[in-house]
Amino acid sequence: MTTSKSLRDGGSLRPFVLWLAFFYTAWLTLVVAGGFWHVVRAHWPIALSMAFGSYIAGSTPMGGGTVGFPVLVLLFDLPGTLGRNFGLAVQSIGMVSASIYILSVRQPIDKTLLRPAMWGAVIGTPLGAAFIAPILPDLWIKLTFAVVWASFGMMHLVKLSELVSASGIGETIKAPRWLTGFLTGIIGGIVSSITGVGIDMMIYAVMVLRYRADLKIAIPTSVVLMAFTSVIGISTNLLLSKLAPDVYHVDVEVFYNWLAAAPVVAVGAPFGAVVVSLISRTPTLIIVSVLCIVQYVWTIVHERIGGSVLIISILAIGLINAAFMALYDRGHPGNVPPEGNH
């Protein structure tokens, strides 16, 4: 469904325009009143990187943190915790902006999975932020990110032709989706609390592999869920940092990088959402999938990972892809039980 058709069907750009007016007014007021122009200028590289990252966030099932995390952690050699918190913070603007656009023009989303996944994220994200993320060494945060997205990139390259040919919302499978969405939200929320992204990939994988949903439905659904989870994630981390700053620390550089990147992602992510509704997704998905694999190799080299840790990471990629294949096989029409036998 194109944007023009969505508007003819009752959508309106007014909420999105009002959101942009509010955001840019608030951002400009913050920068001027706080005297932060020098901060914005000094952090221009992350703003430039997120111009691409925000497009990816709106046009693929991969949050802007998918670009922001490796740029900050691998290119600028900053801690994984900073990359995670920046990803959540910047997505709270970029992917929220894309979500407001998606909902304003009434792009199709799968509410039967989205709603329970949101409830799952409400539980999983704070739990992961409070009890799991703080005890993980920085290396394992980086490696978790690298492994999850390398697995996703491999899955896409293997199944891309089938994924882009799917049509509709996957109505051939009549099983109740509430539990599936809820569990995806819990697990995805935990992963996102560790890496800053992940729940978007998981709901997308469930939709396209298990339910054979159209990418033009699966991608907007994943964007909305990641936006929701990002707001919960960064809010939880900020609250925890106030309650127990020695355990839950949010570096001031998160705010500085956010300040530079936020005005870019506010329009970049919605632009990606527009593009994905108009053109073939194949070229973008191929490029991003390759980059997902490259960042894994880059992480291994950059962190000098070898021995048992390298073996564990490779096995983890294999296990995740095995899970993807199990989802795909489960969604094959021949494996779908008759309606009423679920």
Secondary structure as GFF3:
##gff-version 3
##sequence-region A 1 342
A	DSSP	alpha_helix	3	8	.	.	.	ID=ss1
A	DSSP	alpha_helix	14	34	.	.	.	ID=ss2
A	DSSP	alpha_helix	37	42	.	.	.	ID=ss3
A	DSSP	alpha_helix	44	59	.	.	.	ID=ss4
A	DSSP	alpha_helix	65	70	.	.	.	ID=ss5
A	DSSP	pi_helix	71	75	.	.	.	ID=ss6
A	DSSP	alpha_helix	80	104	.	.	.	ID=ss7
A	DSSP	alpha_helix	111	127	.	.	.	ID=ss8
A	DSSP	pi_helix	128	132	.	.	.	ID=ss9
A	DSSP	three_ten_helix	133	135	.	.	.	ID=ss10
A	DSSP	alpha_helix	138	165	.	.	.	ID=ss11
A	DSSP	alpha_helix	178	195	.	.	.	ID=ss12
A	DSSP	alpha_helix	199	205	.	.	.	ID=ss13
A	DSSP	pi_helix	206	210	.	.	.	ID=ss14
A	DSSP	alpha_helix	215	243	.	.	.	ID=ss15
A	DSSP	alpha_helix	252	276	.	.	.	ID=ss16
A	DSSP	alpha_helix	282	302	.	.	.	ID=ss17
A	DSSP	alpha_helix	307	330	.	.	.	ID=ss18
A	DSSP	three_ten_helix	333	335	.	.	.	ID=ss19
###
